[in-house]
């Protein structure tokens, strides 16, 4: 069995990085979607 050192600091850093990554990915996706015209978005979805 493997034992990894786990401290509160590592746990907080991991959760913070996960949240930051989600926010960045969501912001990039939202920014790209906001730049599309509605007609272009519907055309590419069909």
C-alpha positions in Angstrom: 0.0 0.0 0.0 1.3 3.5 -0.9 1.3 6.2 1.7 1.4 9.8 0.4 2.1 12.7 2.8 -1.2 14.6 3.1 -1.4 17.9 5.0 -4.0 20.6 5.2 -1.9 22.9 3.1 -1.6 20.3 0.3 -5.3 19.7 0.4 -6.2 23.4 0.3 -3.8 23.9 -2.6 -5.3 21.0 -4.5 -8.8 22.3 -4.0 -7.8 25.8 -4.9 -6.1 24.7 -8.1 -9.1 22.6 -9.1 -11.4 25.6 -8.6 -9.0 27.9 -10.4 -8.8 25.5 -13.3 -12.6 25.3 -13.5 -13.0 29.0 -13.5 -10.4 29.5 -16.2 -11.9 26.8 -18.4 -15.4 28.3 -17.9 -14.3 31.8 -18.6 -12.5 30.8 -21.8 -15.5 28.8 -23.0 -17.9 31.6 -22.2 -15.7 34.2 -23.9 -15.6 32.1 -27.1 -19.3 31.5 -27.0 -20.0 35.3 -26.4 -18.0 36.2 -29.5 -20.2 34.0 -31.8 -23.2 35.4 -33.4 -26.5 33.5 -32.7 -26.8 32.5 -36.3 -23.3 31.1 -36.5 -23.7 29.3 -33.2 -26.9 27.6 -34.4 -25.3 26.8 -37.8 -22.4 25.0 -36.1 -24.6 23.1 -33.6 -26.8 21.5 -36.3 
